[in-house]
Amino acid sequence: MDTRRLLLVTAVTTAITALVGVITATSGAGLTCEARWPLCDGAVFGLFPANFMSFIEWFHRLVAMITGFFIIGSAVATWRGGESRRVRFATLAALLLTPLQVVFGAFTVLVYEFVFGYSVLVLTIHFGLASLILGLLVAATVWAYADVSSVSPTGIQRAGTIALLGFPIMVVLTPRLFFAFGEIIQFTYYAIGFAMFSSLAIVALLGRELGLRDVSIAGAAAAILVIAELIVARQAFGDAGQLLIVGLSIATFVLTLGAVWRLRSLGGMPRTSPLSSD
């Protein structure tokens, strides 16, 4: 498989893994493997799940393992395939963070969860690491494609527009604002959130390629706010939490709209990346 396509598949698989993790936590399946890790509660000495709920937890671990192999493969491919230095180091950073992510995934199941504060600290770190790994893989993918093709303000504007389209949906699905925050709502909320995050990362990274510092900063700040919103959504209850999430959404919208408006004024003339590195 072409290295750039492998990076894209790895980034998508990482996002899917995080979404399966959200479903696992939402459904209460996290501890259904009898608090065992990496084993479960079914046949063959606990290797397989015993029922549907433990299957959800088991499936999350399976997808995470497959994603781990994709991350390893991406790192090896970029270093052996002569990709630019920034692509190689982004995949290396994702690879080095993956074992730490696995450890905190285990903490959500093992007895150590109670020492580290399962309900807040462990879940926040676990989700934060997943988001950071996804961001590194998105960056590696964007840079790999930017190294071999021209970048235009119009292309970046499209990415920003995708993020803008996600804004009203995120507001409507704000936890417990209009709907109960069940499995389907949470899955949709986080799927759109990750799509917005990836789109804003593209705005930030490619804006920098064109030397558009204001666009790059706005995109990066908006991407960080989306992740902050997703983290808060896992913990926020009551009016204060809902207002905080809506406030983060509005700030994200303003930053994204500013970046898109700036790009629109530049037109669609292709430009060569002045910042790409070997």
Buried (B, 14 or more C-beta within 10 A) or exposed (E): EEBBEBBBBBBBBBBBBBBBBBBBBBBEBBBBBBEBBBBBBBEEEBEBBBEEBBBBBBBBBBBBEEBBEBBBBBBBBBBEBEBBEBBBBBBBBBBEBBEBBBBBBBBBBBEBBEEBEBEEEBBBBBBBBBBBBBBBBBBBBBBBBBBEEEBBBBBBBBBBBBBBEBBEBBBEBBBBBEBEBEBEBBBBBBBBBBBBBBBBBBBBBBBBBBEBEEBBBBBBBBBBBBBBBBBBBBEBEEEEBBEBBBEBBEBBBBBBBBBBEBBBEBEEEEBEBEEBEE
